[in-house]
Amino acid sequence: MSDSIQPVTGVNGNSGVPAIPAIPNVASTAPVGDTVTLSDSAKASLLQQEGQSVEQIAATLGLPISEVMRDLSVITAPSSLTFHP
């Protein structure tokens, strides 16, 4: 008997250690789970929370400024009002 350590071998040269399953490539797999589609109003609200102006939001979403203002409940004074101190 020799004093050196010999590798363990199984049937057909298999080491007897179970094979480790391959890990799938995350980039090649389709996303799993639900998706959510936000309304224009919800998108406008999120953009406003990020600090964008009404004009920037309208440009980003391709909407009229008046629609973004309505969605965000922006209240402006009518132009016919005048201030008299």
C-alpha positions as semicolon CSV with decimal commas, in nm:
position;residue;x (nm);y (nm);z (nm)
1;M;0,000;0,000;0,000
2;S;0,139;0,340;-0,091
3;D;0,150;0,644;0,132
4;S;0,019;0,881;-0,139
5;I;-0,346;0,981;-0,164
6;Q;-0,520;0,844;-0,470
7;P;-0,817;1,014;-0,638
8;V;-1,152;0,849;-0,586
9;T;-1,293;0,708;-0,905
10;G;-1,630;0,554;-0,972
11;V;-1,781;0,368;-1,261
12;N;-1,649;0,478;-1,603
13;G;-1,399;0,716;-1,447
14;N;-1,673;0,917;-1,271
15;S;-1,546;1,063;-0,947
16;G;-1,863;0,972;-0,764
17;V;-1,938;1,339;-0,698
18;P;-2,282;1,440;-0,823
19;A;-2,284;1,676;-1,119
20;I;-2,368;2,038;-1,050
21;P;-2,661;2,149;-1,266
22;A;-2,587;2,428;-1,510
23;I;-2,702;2,773;-1,408
24;P;-2,913;2,931;-1,682
25;N;-2,782;3,250;-1,841
26;V;-3,004;3,524;-1,697
27;A;-2,954;3,748;-2,000
28;S;-3,089;3,483;-2,235
29;T;-3,404;3,403;-2,041
30;A;-3,727;3,597;-2,072
31;P;-3,835;3,796;-1,768
32;V;-4,071;3,611;-1,541
33;G;-4,356;3,779;-1,362
34;D;-4,628;4,030;-1,412
35;T;-4,597;4,355;-1,601
36;V;-4,776;4,680;-1,534
37;T;-4,866;4,947;-1,787
38;L;-4,899;5,292;-1,633
39;S;-5,151;5,547;-1,751
40;D;-5,029;5,882;-1,882
41;S;-5,153;6,040;-1,559
42;A;-4,950;5,797;-1,347
43;K;-4,642;5,850;-1,564
44;A;-4,682;6,226;-1,528
45;S;-4,710;6,193;-1,153
46;L;-4,391;5,986;-1,133
47;L;-4,202;6,232;-1,353
48;Q;-4,322;6,519;-1,134
49;Q;-4,197;6,335;-0,823
50;E;-3,859;6,307;-0,998
51;G;-3,853;6,685;-1,026
52;Q;-3,952;6,741;-1,389
53;S;-4,150;7,051;-1,481
54;V;-4,492;7,039;-1,646
55;E;-4,331;7,139;-1,977
56;Q;-4,067;6,864;-1,951
57;I;-4,333;6,604;-1,865
58;A;-4,548;6,711;-2,160
59;A;-4,249;6,683;-2,395
60;T;-4,142;6,346;-2,254
61;L;-4,490;6,194;-2,281
62;G;-4,585;6,371;-2,604
63;L;-4,891;6,529;-2,444
64;P;-5,030;6,882;-2,451
65;I;-4,928;7,092;-2,150
66;S;-5,296;7,145;-2,064
67;E;-5,349;6,769;-2,035
68;V;-5,046;6,727;-1,809
69;M;-5,164;7,016;-1,594
70;R;-5,508;6,853;-1,564
71;D;-5,356;6,515;-1,480
72;L;-5,138;6,673;-1,211
73;S;-5,423;6,893;-1,084
74;V;-5,219;7,206;-1,149
75;I;-5,440;7,507;-1,083
76;T;-5,368;7,833;-1,257
77;A;-5,548;8,162;-1,223
78;P;-5,755;8,259;-1,526
79;S;-5,584;8,526;-1,735
80;S;-5,888;8,752;-1,702
81;L;-5,823;8,807;-1,330
82;T;-5,624;9,111;-1,230
83;F;-5,485;9,203;-0,894
84;H;-5,565;9,546;-0,748
85;P;-5,380;9,632;-0,427
